[in-house]
Amino acid sequence: MTITVSSLTEAAYIALMTADAVEKANSTRLLAAKWFSGDITDIGNKSLPDRPARPEKPNLKDPNDVPRRKLTTGTTGRSALLHAIAHIELNAIDLAWDVVARFPHENMPKGFYDDWVKVADDEARHFLMINNRLKELGSFYGAMAAHDGLWQASQKTAHDLKARLAIVPLVLEARGLDVTPPMLIKLRTVRDDKSADCLQIIHDDEITHVAAGKRWFDYLCERDNLEKISTWQNMVRQHYHGFLKRPFNTESRDKAKFAAAFYEPLAD
C-alpha cells in the first residue's frame, strides 16, 4: 500500500474517509509510521467530516437495541463479544485521528500529536488482532449489529478539546479498564485463552491511552488556569448523561494517573 500525504491533518482525513474497516486499520498503521519516521512533519489544517466513512456492515442501531452478549462454551457468544470489541476499536481509530486534526486552533505541542497518533496506531493494531480472532472463530467484523454511541460522544464534544478529552479517554476508555478484567475471567473460564490474551493486550494499552487523555487534559487546565477536578466533573455533567458506573478498576486507573478524587464523586 502506498499513500502520499503532505500533512498530519491530511493523514487524519484519509484515515477517517476510508470506509473499509481493514483498509482503515492498515492505512492508519502506515500513516502513523510515516509520522514517526519523519516523512510527515507539517501538522496542516485540513477540514474534517462530521462523521467518518463506514462500511455497509455492521448495521448501526441505538445502543438499547443491540442484543446483550452472553458468553458460552460455544463460539456464538464469544464471537458476539469480540465483534463488539472490534467495533469499539474501529471507532477508536477514528476518534484518535479526529482529536489529532479537529482542534488545530489549540496550537498543541508536538507531544500531543505523538501521543494521539500512537493511540490511533494502537487501536488499528487492536482491530486487526480482534478481526483475525473473529475469523478463527468462523465470524467476521460486520456479521452482527453494532451501536453508534461512541461517535455520538465525539459529535457532542467536537467544539471543545477539553470536553473531548474529558469524555472520550477519561470516561469511555476508562470504563474499558473497568469492564475488561471480568471479561478476561469469563473467557479463561470457557478456556478461550487466545481471546483473553487479545483482551489483555488491549487493556494494557488502554492504560496508556487514558494516561494520554489525563496528561493533555491537565495541560489544558494548567494553560487556561483552571482547577482540574472541578473542571473535569463539570464537563462530565454537561456532556455525559448518567452516573459513572462502579466498580472501578482503581489499580489500572491509578497506573494512568487518574485519581479516584476525579470520578468517585460522580459515581452511581
N, C-alpha and C positions, 0 to 999 in steps of 0.2 A: 504494500500500500504506500502510495506517495501523496503527500499533502503539501502544497505550497501555501505559506501563510506569512503575513507581514507583521502581525502584532498579536499580543496575547488576547485582546478582546475579540479579534477576528477568529482566533483559535476557539475561543469560547462559543462564538456564533456558529462555527462549523459543527462543533460537537452538539450543540443544542438543536440544530436543524437537521441532524442525521436521524432519520426515522427508525431504521432497522436497529434493534437493540444490540445485537452482537457487533455490528459495524460501529455503532456509537461507542461501545466499550473499547474496541480495538483502536478507533480513531483517537479516543481520549488518551490511551496509553502512548500512542505515537506523538501526539501533540504535547503531552507532558514531558516526554523525553526531549523534544525539541526545545522546550523552555529550559529545562535543567542543563542541557548541553550548551546553551548559549546561542542556538540557531534562531531563537526568538528573543529579542531584547526590549522591544518597544511595547509599552502597555497598550497604547492606542485608545480609541473611544468609539467603538462600534455599537450601534443601536441594537438592542436585543428584542426578540419577540416576547409577547405576553406569556405564551406557552411554548414549550419545546415541541419538536416533531415527535410523533409517537407511531409505533407500528399499528396495524389494523387490529391485532390481537395483543393483549387481552382486552375484553370489553371492560370499560371503566364504569363502576357503579358508586352510589353513595356508600360510605363505609358501613352503614347499618344494614345494607342489602347484600353484603358479601357473606357467604356462609362461614360459620365458625369452623376452625380446624380441630380435628381430634386425631392425636397420634395413636396408631395401632401397629401391630407387628407386620401388617401388610404394607404395601408401598403407597396406597392411596392417600392415607393421612400424612405420611412423611412428604410425599410429593406436594400436597397442598401447602404444608408448612414451608417447604423450600421455595415453592412458587411465590408465596407471599414475600419471602425474604428477597428473592431475585427482583421482585417488583420494587421493593424498598431500595435496593441497591441501584437499580436503574434510575429511579427518581433522585437518588443521592448524587449520582454522576451529574445530572442536570443542575441540582441545587448548588453543587460546588462550583460549576462553571458560571452559574448565574451570579453568585456572590463575587466571583473574580471580576466580572465585567459590568455588573449592574450599577456600580457606585463609583465611577471614575472621579466624580466631583469631590470625593472624600480625600483624595491625594494620599492614599495609604503607602506606607513604606514597602520596599521590595519583599521584606519578610512576610508580609500579609499575603502577597501573591504566591510566594513559595509555598506557604502553608496550604492554601486552598487548591493550588494545582496538585500538590501531593495528595490532598483529600480526594480530588477527582480521580487521580490515578489509582488510589487505593480502592475506591468504590467500583471502578471499572474492573479491577482485578477480582474483587469480590463477586461482581455479577457474573463474570466469565467462569469463575470457580463453581458457583452455585448452579449456573446453567448447565455446565458439564455434569454435575452431580444429578441434576434432573434427568438428563439424557440417560445416565447409567441406570436410573430407576424407571426408565421407559416413558418419561414425560418430556416436556419442553416448556420454555417460557412462552406464554400466550395460550396455553392449554386451558386455563381457568380464568374466571373473572377476577378483577382486582379493583381497588378503590383509588380515588383521586385526592385523598385528604392531604397528602404531603405537598403536592403542588399548590393546593388551595392555600396552605400556610405561607408559601413563598409569595403568592399574589397579595396576601394581606400585609406583607412586610416589604413590598417592593419599593416603597418610598423612603425607607429608613434603614441604614446599615445596622445601627444599634439594635433596632427591633428584630431584624433578620437574625442577627447573632443570638439575641436573647431567646428566640423561639426555636429556630431550626437546630443548631447544635446543642443548646442548653436546656431545651425541653424535649424535643423529639428524639435527637440522638442520645441524649442522656437516658431517656426512657428505654432505649435499646439496651443500655448497660444493665438495667433492672430486670428485663424480661428474658434476656438470653441465658443466664445460668440455669433457670428451671427447664428451659428447652434442652439444654445440654444433658441434664439429668434424665429427662424423658427419652431422648434419643439413645443414650447409652443403656437405659433400661430395656429398650427394644433391640439392643445390640446393633444399632446403626452408628458405629464409631466413626465411620468415614464422614457422614453428615455432621456428626458432633464436632469432629476435628475442624471442619469448614467453619462452623459457627464460632468455635473458639478463636480462630484466626480473625474473624470479623470483630468479635468482642474486643480482642486485644488492640486491634487497630482503631476501633471506635473510641477507646480511651484517649488516644492522641487527637482524634477529631474534636471531642468535647473539650480537651485541653486547648486546642487552637481557638475554638469559639470563645472560651473563657479568657484566653490571653488577649484577643483582639477586642472583646467587649470591655475588658479592663482598660486597655489602651485608649479606647474612645472616651470612656468615662473620665480618665485622668486628663486627656487632652481637653475635654469640654468642662472640666471642673465639676463633675457630678459624683455624688455618693453612689458606690457601686451596687450595694444590696438593694437599697430602696428603688434605684433606677430600674434594676432588673425586675424586681417584683411588680413595679407599676406597669412595665411593658408586658409582662406576662398577663396581668389582669386585663390589660387593654386588648391584647391580640390573641390570647388563648382562652377559649371558653371552657370552663370547668376547673375543678381542682386537680392538682398534681397527685398521682396515684402512688400510694405505698404498696408493697415495701420498696424502699430504695436500696440500691446496691452501693452502700456508702464506701465500701472498700475501693471499688473501681472509680466512683466519683471523686474520692479523695486523691486517687492517683492522677486524675485530671485536674487537680487543684480547684475543684468545685465544691466548696464547703457547704455543709448542711444548713448553715445560717441563711443561705440564699433560698433554698427550696422548702425546708421544713415548715415555715410559717404558711405556705400556700398549699400544704397537703390536705387531702380529704380526711 
